[in-house]
Amino acid sequence: MRSTTTQPDPRSSNHARQRGLTKFQLLAAIAVIAVIAIVAAPRLMTVVNHAHNPETVTAEQDLGEIEKALQLYKQDTGSYPTNDQGLLALIVKPTRSPIPKEWKTGGYIDRLPRDPWGHPYQYRLSSEGDAFDVFSFGVHGPDEGDDNPGVIRSKH
């Protein structure tokens, strides 16, 4: 008796599933990857440029020093300077209310630097008084506002 072996039909559904992705699936996957690349690329470029820009690095270092001085101020006085007192309270004892009783003689920072673009650093105290925002407007300056992507903020 002769045995006959049957070859699988290449059009069968099991065999077709094993061959790989259909053209539609491949196009859909490429489209998803392209959308992700379009969304992620500008953010990645911003991060790369930010990390390699010496002005940005200088501004971040200045902001770190100001942040440390603000923490020391709060430790001594019990609160951060008000918006009216501003960053000047880190150098000169405030004369505007509330006048701190335990202000450190000599101040908390030697000088208030200007950002690398020649603008003063900005300070805002939260309405609750428990948090602050210290930032530089960056290369665009104050004309662009504080919500543009070039704004450099403290890590606080």
C-alpha positions in Angstrom: 0.0 0.0 0.0 1.3 3.3 -1.0 1.1 6.1 1.5 0.3 9.5 0.2 1.2 12.6 2.0 -0.8 15.7 1.4 0.8 19.0 1.2 -0.8 21.8 3.3 -2.9 24.1 1.2 -0.9 27.4 1.1 -4.2 29.3 1.1 -5.3 27.8 4.4 -5.9 30.3 7.3 -3.3 28.7 9.6 -0.5 28.9 7.0 -1.4 32.6 6.2 -1.2 33.6 9.9 2.3 32.1 10.1 3.6 34.2 7.2 3.8 37.5 9.0 2.1 40.9 9.0 -0.3 41.9 6.3 0.5 45.0 4.3 -2.2 46.9 6.2 -0.8 45.9 9.6 2.7 46.9 8.5 1.5 50.3 7.3 -0.4 50.8 10.5 2.7 50.0 12.6 4.8 52.4 10.5 2.1 55.1 10.9 2.1 54.7 14.7 5.9 54.9 14.8 5.9 58.0 12.7 3.3 59.7 14.9 5.3 58.9 18.0 8.5 60.2 16.3 6.7 63.5 15.3 5.5 64.1 18.8 8.7 63.0 20.6 11.3 64.6 18.3 10.8 68.2 19.3 10.8 67.4 23.0 14.0 65.4 22.6 15.6 68.2 20.7 14.7 70.7 23.4 16.2 68.4 26.0 19.4 67.9 24.1 19.8 71.6 23.3 18.9 72.6 26.8 21.6 70.3 28.3 24.3 71.6 26.0 23.5 75.3 26.2 26.0 77.1 28.5 23.6 79.9 29.3 21.0 77.5 30.4 23.5 75.6 32.6 24.5 79.0 34.2 20.9 80.0 34.8 20.1 76.6 36.4 23.2 77.0 38.7 22.1 80.5 39.7 18.5 79.3 40.3 19.9 76.5 42.5 21.8 79.0 44.6 18.8 81.3 45.0 16.7 78.3 45.9 19.2 77.3 48.7 19.2 80.9 50.0 15.4 80.9 50.1 15.4 77.7 52.1 17.8 79.1 54.6 15.7 82.3 54.8 12.6 80.2 55.6 14.6 78.1 58.1 15.6 81.3 60.0 12.5 83.4 59.6 9.7 80.8 59.5 8.5 81.8 56.0 9.6 82.7 52.5 9.8 86.4 51.5 6.5 87.8 50.3 6.1 88.8 46.7 6.5 92.4 47.7 9.7 91.7 49.5 11.0 89.6 46.6 14.5 88.2 46.2 16.0 91.4 47.6 15.0 90.0 51.1 17.9 87.6 50.6 20.4 90.4 50.6 18.9 93.2 52.7 16.6 92.8 55.7 13.1 93.5 54.6 11.5 96.8 55.8 8.1 95.8 54.4 5.8 93.7 56.6 6.2 91.0 57.7 9.6 92.1 59.0 11.5 89.0 60.0 12.9 89.0 63.6 15.6 86.3 63.0 17.1 87.6 59.8 20.7 86.5 59.3 23.2 89.4 59.4 25.0 89.6 56.1 22.1 88.1 54.2 21.6 84.7 52.6 23.3 85.3 49.3 26.2 87.6 48.4 24.5 89.2 45.4 21.5 88.7 43.2 22.8 87.7 39.8 21.1 88.6 36.6 20.3 85.7 34.2 22.8 85.1 31.3 20.6 87.2 29.0 20.8 90.3 31.3 17.3 90.0 33.0 16.6 89.7 36.7 15.5 86.4 38.0 11.8 86.2 38.9 10.2 85.2 42.2 6.7 84.3 43.1 5.4 83.0 46.4 2.3 80.8 46.3 -0.9 82.2 47.7 -0.6 79.7 50.6 3.0 80.9 51.3 4.4 77.4 51.4 5.9 77.2 47.9 7.7 79.5 45.5 8.6 79.7 41.9 12.0 81.2 40.9 12.7 81.4 37.2 14.4 83.1 34.2 12.4 84.1 31.2 15.3 82.6 29.2 16.6 83.8 25.8 13.2 85.3 24.8 13.1 87.6 27.8 9.9 88.8 29.5 8.1 89.7 26.3 7.2 86.0 25.7 5.7 85.6 29.2 6.4 82.9 31.8 4.7 80.0 30.0 6.9 79.8 26.9 9.1 76.7 26.5 12.3 78.8 27.0 11.5 79.6 30.6 14.0 78.1 33.0 12.6 77.2 36.4 14.2 76.1 39.7 13.8 72.4 40.5 11.9 73.3 43.7 
